[in-house]
Amino acid sequence: MTDTHRGDDGGTPLALAALLSGTLVGTISNNVVNVPMPAILADFDAPLESGVFIVVGFLLTFTATMPVVGWIGDRIGRRRVYCASMIGTALCAIGAATAPTLELLILWRCLGGLAASALGPAVMGLLTWLFAGERRGRAVGAWASVNGIGQAIGPTMGGFIADAWGWRWVFVPLVPVALAGLIGTLRHIPRYPGTRMSFDAVGATALTVGSGLLILGVALIPRLGVSVAVLSAIAVAVVVLAFFVWHCLRTPEPFVDVRLVAESRFARSTLAAFAFMFGLGATLLAVPLYLVDRGRSGSVAGLVLLAVPASMTVLGPLVGRYLDRIGPRRVLRTGLLLMAAGQVGLAVAVGGRIADRVHGLAGLTAILVVVGIGIAFVQTPAATGATRSPAGAQGTGLGLYNLIRFSGSAMGAAWVAIALAAFGAATGYSAVFLVVGGVAVLGLLGSFVGPDPAPAR
């Protein structure tokens, strides 16, 4: 693959702003329905087991197609794919806002995930192309900060808008932001030249189908239980993914070079990304559901939840600035430890029904701040490590990184529905956060795999 490095001359502040607008739209699209979920379920008279697909459906298509759109971006140009993604995201937001049934709302959310799937690999690829050296670390830090802003705006905006005008209006602000990002991209980001390359259709199909089936199988557990259909879907997914690895090892020009993926820096960055996104996806869904169950309004739930993304937003640029000075792996491990501690704190807090008391909300918010700090410490070193690895130089490698990252978010959201269906509201929320803490510990253990990374380029 040709690496068309532009270096520092193309990495202007306006170009960075155009890219970050897409990150903002994609993040808000993902989580804007979390706080209004009870209102949506009440409007359609649907149980959580069905309504969870409003979240998981978006993440399923968003996640499973990322490697394919990463390849398309390399082939026809990342800027073109990014612009098409912004247009599609705006159209799907309009469709979701006007959906007359739950089934059509889920369909529009699935299409919205497909449209937004290019944002992850395209933004990370263009950041790598436009920024070099320490400027790349700072750009990725800004990207992490905007991720935090999106996580802040989405649930909070969703809660306030749903309380004031109804849940359908939560999709409307996505349209002007997406169009503004489209205009900024066309004006300030240079054309990214496509590269002629072969397309491994067998590998691409196997990865997309296998990952999609795996997420779908997990998401169906709260609705169908551990049934034959669910176990069959998961078993087929595992077989297809194993075939994908076998095929890529034997093919001269594979869809994803799995040998590069196995490199320790990419592997541990990806595992850490899965861990923090699992925690983020579960927390952003479970906390508002818990607070609404305890009689709090959507606006209050959104404000309390703001503690997580606000911490991410504030710390994102600082982590990016001092990452290389402190050491990426040291920052990563600190973040995973804080995440695990925060999730255990949440399990204890909700077990004691801390949010039943007014002063209890302050304690819950303080714990969420710890969780947000932990995520901020993990997000930037994980993304920087992935982009600096050999696999991260390829669109399909970045697509795979984002596939696994957002698979964590989808499975975290699905785990909330599974736990509440299995244990009920009394103990289900505590179970949610304890398992999330365990996943953070697994990510921490993974950070000890392999040698220290080479000095930053």
C-alpha positions, 0 to 999 in steps of 0.5 A, spaced: 500 500 500 502 506 498 503 511 504 501 518 501 504 522 507 503 529 507 506 531 514 505 537 518 503 542 512 496 539 511 495 538 518 492 545 519 487 547 525 481 548 520 483 541 517 483 538 524 476 541 526 473 538 520 475 531 522 473 532 529 466 534 527 465 528 524 467 524 530 462 529 534 457 527 530 458 519 530 459 519 538 452 523 539 449 519 534 451 513 538 449 515 545 443 520 544 438 515 545 441 512 551 437 517 556 430 518 552 430 510 552 425 509 557 420 515 553 421 511 547 420 504 550 413 507 553 411 511 546 412 504 543 409 500 549 416 495 548 420 492 553 427 493 554 429 486 551 426 489 544 428 497 545 436 495 546 436 494 539 435 501 538 442 502 541 445 495 539 442 495 532 446 502 530 453 499 533 452 492 530 452 495 523 457 501 525 462 496 528 461 490 523 462 494 516 468 498 519 474 494 516 470 494 509 469 502 509 477 502 511 479 498 505 474 503 501 477 509 504 484 507 502 482 505 495 477 511 493 480 516 498 479 517 505 476 524 504 470 521 499 468 516 504 468 521 510 464 526 506 459 520 504 458 518 511 456 525 513 451 525 508 448 519 510 448 520 517 444 526 516 439 523 512 438 517 517 437 522 523 431 525 519 429 518 518 429 516 525 426 522 527 420 521 523 420 513 524 412 511 525 414 504 529 419 501 533 421 496 527 422 502 523 426 506 528 431 500 529 432 500 521 434 507 521 438 506 527 442 500 523 442 504 517 445 510 521 450 505 524 452 503 517 453 510 514 457 512 520 462 506 520 467 510 515 468 515 521 472 511 525 477 509 520 477 515 516 478 520 521 484 516 524 487 515 518 486 522 516 489 524 522 495 519 521 496 522 514 496 530 516 499 530 523 506 527 524 511 526 531 508 529 537 503 533 533 500 527 532 499 525 539 496 532 540 491 531 534 489 524 537 488 527 544 484 533 541 480 527 538 479 523 544 477 530 547 472 531 542 469 524 543 468 526 551 464 532 548 460 527 544 459 523 550 457 529 554 452 532 549 449 526 547 446 523 553 445 530 556 442 533 550 437 527 549 435 528 556 433 535 556 430 535 549 426 529 550 423 532 556 422 539 553 419 537 546 419 529 545 424 524 544 424 524 536 427 531 536 433 528 539 436 526 532 434 533 529 441 537 531 445 531 528 443 534 521 446 541 521 453 539 525 454 533 519 452 538 514 457 543 517 463 538 518 461 536 510 463 543 508 469 544 512 472 537 510 471 540 502 474 546 504 480 545 508 482 537 507 486 536 501 484 530 497 486 523 499 489 519 493 486 512 492 491 506 491 489 501 486 489 494 490 486 487 490 480 486 494 480 480 498 472 479 498 472 472 502 476 475 507 472 481 508 465 477 508 468 473 513 470 478 518 464 482 517 459 476 517 463 473 523 463 479 527 456 481 526 453 475 528 457 475 534 454 481 536 447 479 534 448 473 538 450 476 544 444 482 543 439 477 542 440 473 549 436 478 553 430 477 548 431 469 547 435 467 553 441 462 552 437 458 546 438 454 540 438 460 536 443 464 540 448 459 541 447 457 534 449 464 532 455 465 536 458 458 534 457 460 527 460 467 528 466 463 532 467 458 526 467 464 521 472 468 524 476 462 525 476 461 518 477 468 517 484 468 520 486 461 517 484 464 510 488 471 511 494 467 513 494 463 507 492 468 502 498 472 499 494 479 499 489 478 505 484 483 507 487 484 514 494 482 515 493 478 521 501 477 522 501 485 523 495 485 528 498 480 532 504 485 534 504 486 541 503 494 541 497 493 536 494 487 540 494 491 547 492 497 544 486 494 541 484 490 548 484 496 552 480 499 547 475 494 547 475 494 555 474 501 556 468 501 550 465 496 554 465 500 560 463 506 557 457 503 553 454 499 559 455 505 564 452 510 559 446 505 558 445 503 565 446 509 569 440 513 566 436 507 566 437 506 574 436 513 575 429 513 571 427 507 575 429 510 582 424 516 579 429 521 577 427 525 570 431 524 564 434 531 565 437 529 572 439 523 569 443 526 563 446 531 568 449 526 573 451 522 567 455 528 564 460 527 569 463 521 565 464 525 558 466 531 562 472 528 565 474 525 558 473 532 555 478 536 560 483 530 560 483 528 553 488 534 551 492 533 557 493 526 556 495 527 549 500 533 550 504 529 556 503 522 553 510 520 550 513 524 556 510 520 561 510 513 557 503 510 554 503 504 557 504 507 564 498 512 562 494 506 560 495 502 566 493 507 570 487 509 567 484 501 567 486 501 574 481 507 575 476 504 571 476 498 575 476 501 581 470 506 579 466 500 576 466 497 583 464 503 586 458 504 582 456 497 584 456 498 591 453 505 590 447 502 586 447 496 591 445 501 596 440 505 592 445 511 593 441 515 588 434 515 592 437 521 596 439 527 594 446 528 597 447 521 594 447 524 587 453 527 589 456 521 591 454 517 584 457 523 580 464 523 584 464 515 582 462 517 575 468 522 575 473 517 577 470 512 571 471 518 566 478 520 568 480 512 567 477 512 560 481 518 558 487 515 561 486 509 556 483 512 550 489 516 547 494 511 549 490 506 546 489 510 539 496 512 539 499 505 540 494 503 534 496 508 529 503 507 530 503 500 529 504 497 522 497 494 522 495 501 523 498 504 517 493 500 513 485 502 513 483 495 514 488 495 520 484 501 523 478 498 521 479 492 525 481 496 531 475 500 531 471 494 530 473 491 536 473 498 540 466 499 538 464 491 539 466 493 546 460 498 546 455 494 543 457 488 548 457 493 554 450 495 552 447 488 551 450 486 557 446 491 561 440 488 558 442 481 559 444 482 567 437 486 568 433 480 565 437 475 569 437 478 576 432 484 575 433 491 577 434 489 585 441 486 583 442 487 576 445 494 576 450 491 581 452 485 576 453 490 571 458 494 574 462 488 577 462 485 570 465 491 567 470 492 572 472 485 571 473 487 563 477 493 565 482 488 569 483 483 563 485 489 559 490 491 565 493 484 564 493 485 557 497 491 557 503 487 560 504 483 554 509 484 549 515 489 549 515 496 550 513 500 544 519 503 540 520 511 541 514 515 537 516 517 530 
